[in-house]
Amino acid sequence: MQRTPETDFEAQVLRTVAQQSERITTPDILALRVQLDVDVAEQAPLRQRVRTVVDAITETVATWDQQEMRV
């Protein structure tokens, strides 16, 4: 599977978030990598692009937490 620059950017942000989080495990990283589908405008400033990906990661993990609470 060939990665586009956009998905490579997502991977870089995800890697950084994972390194800084004690809570995100390797299986979580792999699941996030598959689930992340973020529309990041390449023309947007770097800070905005990073924030968009981080928000998507946060939203996905929050959804997982809610699902775990229901079980």
Secondary structure, 3 states (H helix, E strand, C coil): CCCCHHHHHHHHHHHHHHHHCCCCCHHHHHHHHHHCCCCCCCCCCHHHHHHHHHHHHHHHHHHHHHHHHHC
